[in-house]
Structures are given as structure tokens and as C-alpha cells.
Amino acid sequence: MASSIGPFVQAVWALVGDGKCPAVADDTLSGQVYSAISSVAWTQSLVNGAVVPNVELRDHETEQFEDDPLKYIRIDLSIPSVSTGGSSEGTMCRHTAADVLRALVGAGSEADTTECVSTWVSEDLQAFKADPSANWKRKDRAIYLLTAIAARAL
């Protein structure tokens, strides 16, 4: 069932977003959803509660990197494909979190999203600067967040 959710959401979004069903796109509920998505509090909540925790480098990813650095970097930098099942679970979480950031930027919440992510990047880099050996994962997170926000949604 979970594998059919993605195509379903994409199909519905294509109908609503492309104007193929103007009655649905102009619906009051749709307008309220768009308003909620564009609110600063909602953006911050999504970034803080869902994106940042999923960008965190996990222990098994560190082990994968230590076992085969080149393979890990290839997977981490790749663009997952829904049809092929994407990459490993950990990097899939990171890719999905980056996709959420790109979607927020592309949906008109660029300033709010950038501000929220910039706060996290600054905090993470300050923590790394204070104790590099203990906080190197925070530097990794800062870099990943920054590159995700820098790549605009298509």
C-alpha cells in the first residue's frame, strides 16, 4: 500500500496543480491548505520537526562510510528514483528531507524556509567550531541542509 501512495499523491497534485480540475483547485479547502503551507509557523514546524531530524547522520550511515567511503558518497549524492526504490533507508530519509526543503522553497516559502534553515546551519557550525571531534555530525548536517536549500526546486 505504501508504494502506491507516492504515485497517487503525484496524480492528484498534477490534476490540482496543473489546473486540469479548476473546481478542485479553487475549492475553499485547497485555499486553506495553501494558506497553512505558506505560514511561517507551519514552515518552521515542518523544518524543525521533520526535516532536521531526518538529515541527521545515523550510526549505520557512519559505518557504511567507514566500510566503503566512495560507495557511500555516490549513494548520498545520488538522486533517488521512486521507480527503483531509491537508495538505502538512511540516505532516503536525507533525500526526502532535502526534497521537502526544495518543495517549500519552490512553493513560495523561500524566505521563511531559508531563515529557519540558516538558524540551524549557524547553530551547527558554532557547535562544530566549539568541539570539532564531538560535533562533526552537526557540521555534516549543516552542509547537507545548506546544499538542500541552495538547490532550488524545479
C-alpha positions in Angstrom: 0.0 0.0 0.0 2.8 2.4 0.9 4.3 2.1 -2.6 1.1 3.3 -4.2 0.8 6.4 -2.1 3.5 8.3 -3.9 2.0 7.9 -7.4 -1.5 8.7 -6.0 -0.3 12.0 -4.5 1.6 12.9 -7.6 -1.5 12.2 -9.8 -3.8 14.3 -7.5 -1.2 17.1 -7.4 -0.9 17.0 -11.2 -4.7 17.4 -11.5 -5.0 20.2 -8.9 -1.7 22.0 -9.7 -1.9 22.0 -13.5 -5.4 23.4 -13.5 -7.0 20.3 -15.0 -9.6 20.4 -12.3 -10.2 24.0 -11.6 -13.2 23.3 -9.3 -10.9 21.3 -7.0 -8.0 23.8 -7.3 -10.3 26.7 -6.4 -12.0 24.8 -3.6 -12.1 26.5 -0.2 -10.3 23.6 1.5 -7.5 23.9 -1.1 -7.2 27.6 -0.4 -6.9 26.9 3.3 -4.3 24.2 2.8 -2.2 26.6 0.6 -2.6 29.3 3.3 -1.5 26.9 6.0 1.5 25.7 4.0 2.6 29.3 3.4 2.5 30.3 7.1 5.8 30.9 8.9 4.8 28.8 11.9 4.0 25.8 9.7 7.2 26.1 7.8 9.3 26.3 11.0 7.4 23.4 12.5 8.0 21.2 9.4 11.7 22.1 9.2 12.3 21.7 12.9 10.2 18.6 13.5 10.6 16.6 10.3 13.4 17.9 8.1 16.3 18.5 10.6 15.9 15.1 12.5 15.9 13.2 9.2 19.0 14.9 7.9 21.0 13.8 10.9 23.7 11.3 10.0 22.9 8.0 11.6 25.3 5.5 13.1 24.7 2.9 10.4 25.5 5.5 7.7 28.8 6.3 9.5 29.6 2.6 9.4 28.7 2.4 5.7 31.0 5.4 5.1 33.8 3.8 7.0 33.4 0.5 5.2 33.3 2.0 1.7 33.6 5.8 1.5 33.3 6.1 -2.3 30.2 3.9 -2.4 28.6 5.9 0.4 29.3 9.2 -1.2 27.9 8.0 -4.5 24.7 6.9 -2.8 24.4 10.1 -0.7 24.9 12.4 -3.7 22.6 10.4 -6.0 19.1 11.4 -6.8 16.8 8.5 -5.6 14.3 7.1 -8.1 10.9 6.2 -6.9 10.6 3.5 -9.6 13.8 1.8 -8.5 13.0 2.0 -4.8 15.6 4.8 -4.1 18.7 4.1 -2.1 19.3 2.8 1.4 16.8 3.8 4.1 19.1 6.3 5.8 20.0 8.2 2.7 16.4 8.0 1.6 15.4 9.9 4.8 18.1 12.5 4.0 17.0 12.8 0.3 13.3 13.1 1.3 14.1 15.8 3.9 16.0 17.7 1.2 13.1 17.3 -1.2 10.8 18.8 1.4 13.1 21.8 1.7 13.2 22.2 -2.1 9.4 21.9 -2.2 9.0 24.6 0.4 11.3 26.9 -1.4 9.5 26.2 -4.7 6.1 26.7 -3.2 6.8 30.3 -2.2 8.1 29.9 1.3 11.7 30.6 0.2 12.4 33.4 2.7 10.9 31.6 5.7 12.5 28.3 4.9 15.9 29.9 4.3 15.7 31.8 7.5 14.8 28.7 9.5 17.5 26.5 7.9 20.1 29.3 8.3 19.5 29.3 12.0 20.1 25.5 12.2 23.2 25.9 10.0 24.6 28.6 12.2 24.0 26.7 15.4 25.5 23.5 14.0 28.6 25.3 12.7 29.1 27.0 16.1 28.8 23.7 17.9 31.3 22.2 15.5 33.7 25.1 16.0 33.5 24.7 19.8 34.3 21.0 19.7 35.1 19.6 16.3 35.7 16.0 17.4 32.4 15.7 19.3 30.3 17.7 16.9 31.4 16.6 13.4 28.0 15.2 12.6 26.5 18.6 13.2 28.8 20.0 10.6 27.7 17.3 8.2 24.1 18.2 8.9 24.8 21.9 8.3 26.4 21.2 5.0 23.5 18.9 3.9 20.9 21.5 4.9 22.7 24.3 3.2 23.1 22.4 -0.1 19.5 21.3 0.1 18.2 24.9 0.4 20.7 26.2 -2.2 19.3 23.8 -4.8 16.0 25.3 -5.9 13.1 23.2 -6.7 12.5 22.7 -10.4 
